[in-house]
Amino acid sequence: MFQMHIRKAEITDAKAITALVNRAYRPAAGTEGWTHESALVEGDRINQSKVATAILGGTVLVGTCEQGLMGCIHIEVADQVAHIGMLAVDPLLQNSGAGKRLLKQAEEIAVREFNAAFAVLVVIAARKELVDYYLRRGYKQTEERSQYPIHAGVGRPTKDAMLLTTLRKPLNDLFSDDQIFDAARIQSNL
């Protein structure tokens, strides 16, 4: 079991985050974790410029341990809705609880720092294991569907007309005052 420290990413983390996200979402054959989209999408998931933009324009958290970067997650809040994305854990460290901790910390920060009422995730609808992962964490599927953003520079689908699905979770009553206090104490160490 690894001890993970969560902190806000700095611009100097952009290169390592880029490598981690691409390794988690589009790993080389034989290096896959429990969830990836290599069979569905080709090419890099993200580039260093997009990661730098996410760090500068939103909140990116990283989980680190003695071995280095374990995982990351991006939070961007508008109109009390926290858009959460880029949750990635090193394939060798998946199933360690790192993803759950990063997601929980992102939700707590969305509530505490940005007064978010809802969290929203957009995922490839065909990734049933990933949709199920988020459903187990309190997210609900919405009726909202959209086409894969082919021109967004996030890879090319291997199938035509790949759909994305939107998941949503209310955050209003998610955390008790004690949990928010604990999150604030943790955040002060970020």
HUSULGI-V829049 format. One record per pair of residues at least 12 apart in sequence whose C-alpha atoms are under 10 Angstrom apart, sorted by the first residue. I is the first residue (numbers start at 1). J is the second residue. Records with the same first field share a line. If there is no record, write none. Layout:
# HUSULGI-V829049
I: J ; J
This chain:
# HUSULGI-V829049
1: 93 ; 96 ; 97
2: 64 ; 65 ; 66 ; 67 ; 70 ; 93 ; 96 ; 97 ; 98
3: 63 ; 64 ; 65 ; 66 ; 96 ; 98
4: 62 ; 63 ; 64 ; 65 ; 66 ; 68 ; 69 ; 70 ; 71 ; 96 ; 97 ; 98 ; 101 ; 102
5: 62 ; 63 ; 64 ; 65 ; 66 ; 69 ; 70 ; 98 ; 102 ; 186 ; 189 ; 190
6: 61 ; 62 ; 63 ; 64 ; 65 ; 69 ; 70 ; 71 ; 72 ; 98 ; 101 ; 102 ; 105 ; 186 ; 187 ; 189 ; 190
7: 60 ; 61 ; 62 ; 63 ; 64 ; 72 ; 102 ; 105 ; 186 ; 187 ; 188 ; 189 ; 190
8: 55 ; 59 ; 60 ; 61 ; 62 ; 63 ; 72 ; 73 ; 74 ; 187 ; 189 ; 190
9: 52 ; 54 ; 55 ; 56 ; 59 ; 60 ; 61 ; 62 ; 63 ; 72 ; 73 ; 74 ; 190
10: 52 ; 55 ; 56 ; 59 ; 60 ; 61 ; 62
11: 48 ; 51 ; 52 ; 53 ; 54 ; 55 ; 56 ; 60
12: 52 ; 55
13: 48 ; 51 ; 52 ; 55 ; 60 ; 62 ; 69
14: 47 ; 48 ; 49 ; 50 ; 51 ; 52 ; 53 ; 54 ; 55 ; 60
15: 47 ; 48 ; 49 ; 51 ; 52
16: 48 ; 51 ; 68 ; 69
17: 46 ; 47 ; 48 ; 51 ; 52 ; 60 ; 61 ; 62 ; 69 ; 70 ; 71 ; 72 ; 73 ; 86 ; 88
18: 44 ; 45 ; 46 ; 47 ; 48 ; 49 ; 50 ; 51 ; 52 ; 72
19: 44 ; 45 ; 46 ; 47 ; 48 ; 90
20: 46 ; 69 ; 70 ; 71 ; 72 ; 88 ; 89 ; 90 ; 91
21: 44 ; 45 ; 46 ; 47 ; 51 ; 71 ; 72 ; 73 ; 86 ; 87 ; 88 ; 89 ; 90 ; 91
22: 36 ; 43 ; 44 ; 45 ; 46 ; 47 ; 88 ; 90 ; 154
23: 36 ; 44 ; 45 ; 88 ; 89 ; 90 ; 91
24: 36 ; 37 ; 38 ; 45 ; 71 ; 86 ; 87 ; 88 ; 89 ; 90 ; 91 ; 92 ; 94
25: 37 ; 38 ; 41 ; 42 ; 43 ; 44 ; 45 ; 46 ; 86 ; 87 ; 88 ; 89 ; 90 ; 91
26: 38 ; 39 ; 40 ; 41 ; 42 ; 43 ; 44 ; 45 ; 155
27: 44 ; 90 ; 91
31: 90 ; 91 ; 92
32: 90 ; 91 ; 92 ; 94
33: 89 ; 90 ; 91 ; 92 ; 93 ; 94 ; 95
34: 91 ; 92 ; 94 ; 95 ; 129 ; 130
35: 88 ; 89 ; 91 ; 94 ; 127 ; 128 ; 129 ; 130 ; 133
36: 88 ; 91 ; 127 ; 129 ; 130
37: 124 ; 126 ; 127 ; 130 ; 157
38: 155 ; 157 ; 158
39: 157 ; 158 ; 159
40: 124 ; 126 ; 127 ; 155 ; 156 ; 157 ; 158 ; 159 ; 162
41: 124 ; 148 ; 154 ; 155 ; 156 ; 157 ; 158 ; 159 ; 162
42: 154 ; 155 ; 156 ; 157 ; 158
43: 153 ; 154 ; 155 ; 156 ; 157
44: 153 ; 154 ; 155 ; 156
45: 86 ; 153 ; 154 ; 155 ; 156
46: 86 ; 152 ; 153 ; 154 ; 155
47: 153 ; 154
50: 153 ; 154
51: 74 ; 86
54: 74 ; 75 ; 76 ; 86
55: 74 ; 75 ; 76
57: 75 ; 76
58: 74 ; 75 ; 76 ; 77 ; 83
59: 73 ; 74 ; 75 ; 76 ; 77 ; 84 ; 106 ; 109 ; 110
60: 72 ; 73 ; 74 ; 75 ; 76 ; 84 ; 85 ; 86 ; 87 ; 106
61: 73 ; 74 ; 75 ; 86 ; 87 ; 102 ; 103 ; 105 ; 106 ; 109 ; 190
62: 74 ; 87 ; 88 ; 89 ; 102 ; 190
63: 88 ; 89 ; 98 ; 99 ; 101 ; 102
64: 98
69: 89 ; 90
70: 88 ; 89 ; 90 ; 91 ; 92 ; 93 ; 94 ; 96 ; 98 ; 99
71: 86 ; 87 ; 88 ; 89 ; 90 ; 91 ; 93 ; 94 ; 98 ; 99 ; 101 ; 102
72: 85 ; 86 ; 87 ; 88 ; 89 ; 90 ; 98 ; 99 ; 102 ; 103 ; 106
73: 85 ; 86 ; 87 ; 88 ; 89 ; 99 ; 102 ; 103 ; 105 ; 106
74: 86 ; 87 ; 88 ; 102 ; 103 ; 106
75: 87 ; 103 ; 106 ; 107 ; 109 ; 110 ; 119 ; 120
76: 106 ; 110 ; 114 ; 119 ; 120
77: 110 ; 111 ; 113 ; 114 ; 115 ; 116 ; 117 ; 118 ; 119 ; 120
78: 114 ; 115 ; 116
79: 114 ; 115 ; 116 ; 117 ; 118
80: 110 ; 111 ; 114 ; 115 ; 116 ; 117 ; 118 ; 119 ; 171
81: 110 ; 111 ; 114 ; 115 ; 116 ; 117 ; 118 ; 119 ; 120 ; 168 ; 169 ; 170 ; 171
82: 106 ; 107 ; 109 ; 110 ; 111 ; 114 ; 115 ; 116 ; 117 ; 118 ; 119 ; 120 ; 121 ; 168 ; 169 ; 171
83: 107 ; 110 ; 116 ; 118 ; 119 ; 120 ; 121 ; 122 ; 168
84: 103 ; 106 ; 107 ; 110 ; 119 ; 120 ; 121 ; 122
85: 103 ; 106 ; 120 ; 121 ; 122 ; 123
86: 121
87: 99 ; 100 ; 102 ; 103 ; 106
88: 102
89: 102
100: 133 ; 134 ; 137
103: 134 ; 137
104: 137 ; 183
105: 183 ; 186 ; 187
106: 119
107: 119 ; 169 ; 171 ; 174 ; 175
108: 171 ; 174 ; 175 ; 179 ; 180 ; 182 ; 183 ; 184 ; 187
109: 180 ; 183 ; 184 ; 187
110: 171
111: 171 ; 172 ; 173 ; 174 ; 175 ; 180
112: 175 ; 180 ; 181 ; 183 ; 184 ; 187
113: 184
115: 171 ; 172
116: 170 ; 171 ; 172
117: 169 ; 170 ; 171 ; 172 ; 173 ; 174
118: 139 ; 168 ; 169 ; 170 ; 171 ; 172 ; 174
119: 139 ; 167 ; 168 ; 169 ; 170 ; 171
120: 139 ; 140 ; 141 ; 142 ; 166 ; 167 ; 168 ; 169 ; 170
121: 134 ; 139 ; 140 ; 141 ; 164 ; 165 ; 166 ; 167 ; 168 ; 169
122: 141 ; 144 ; 145 ; 146 ; 164 ; 165 ; 166 ; 167 ; 168
123: 145 ; 146 ; 148 ; 163 ; 164 ; 165 ; 166 ; 167
124: 145 ; 146 ; 147 ; 148 ; 162 ; 163 ; 164 ; 165 ; 166
125: 141 ; 145 ; 146 ; 148 ; 162 ; 163 ; 164 ; 165 ; 166
126: 162 ; 163 ; 164 ; 165
127: 164 ; 165
131: 165 ; 166 ; 167
134: 167 ; 168 ; 169
135: 167 ; 168 ; 169
137: 169
138: 167 ; 168 ; 169 ; 170 ; 171 ; 174
139: 166 ; 167 ; 168 ; 169 ; 170
140: 166 ; 167 ; 168 ; 169 ; 170
141: 165 ; 166 ; 167 ; 168 ; 169
142: 165 ; 166 ; 167 ; 168 ; 169
143: 165 ; 166 ; 167
144: 164 ; 165 ; 166 ; 167
145: 163 ; 164 ; 165 ; 166 ; 167
146: 161 ; 162 ; 163 ; 164 ; 165 ; 166
147: 160 ; 161 ; 162 ; 163 ; 164 ; 165
148: 160 ; 161 ; 162 ; 163 ; 164 ; 165
149: 162 ; 163 ; 164
150: 162
